[in-house]
Amino acid sequence: MAALGEIVPMPVAAIFADTGSEPSEVYDWVDWMSERLPFPVLRVKRGGDSLEKFGCRMKTMPDGRKFPKCYIPWFTRGADGATGMVTRRSCTKEYKIRPVQKAARRVSGITRGQTEVGCVQWIGLSREEVWRVKDSRVGWQRNRWPLIEMDMSRANCLFWMESHGYPRPPRSACVFCPFRSDSEWRYLAARAPSDFRRAVEFETAANAARRSDFDRQSRLFLHRSCVALADVDFRSEDEKGQLDLWPAECEGVCGV
């Protein structure tokens, strides 16, 4: 939209935070965009290991205890069978926010100690994600959300892409992201089996590291069912044989 002048002014650059763990189709999409936009697409990384490898590494505290170097929002099951979720999440900050902020500072020519706004950062949140809108935490940067300003939903964005003859963009998320829905896991397993295998291997490796160095009593899971990803049945209820007894749309007269 910016390239066609529908959002102004023309950006200086676009920034893609590469965790090293995106599905292959996302990297193909970034390549496609990079060849067509009139401004550069900068690919930035945290440096060192991919999130897959870093997420399995442990750090040793002065008292000898060991903890993960990077937390992702795992689902968990303890020895007593109780399930939960890791609420301490550092993957987004370490692999997305900080690398993007560092690149934005460099591109904008922000000097050390600068406090006045010298960078306006566009963030592509759609209308459904308005709850994620937050001001920048640094004084030299101001955030802007063009899609929300235009009241555009994800469906609106996809329609815009289609109406301009562009291919459908894939969703950007690590192959092992626990926030994937069953339909997204099913899509990954069917359309990108090598990426799905990476998620399975990551779950296995993270549990091996946790049991040997951190917590022998609980297990980590990428799926909310707290079943190992390789064993999850991703079929829909219809595919499992469950009849849909309420096929009609609710007419809003329940209880009348």
Helices and strands as residue ranges (DSSP letters): E 14-17, H 24-34, E 41-44, H 51-54, E 58-60, E 66-68, E 75-77, E 83-85, H 91-92, I 93-97, H 98-108, E 119-122, G 127-132, E 141-144, H 146-149, H 154-163, H 182-191, H 193-213, E 219-221, G 229-231
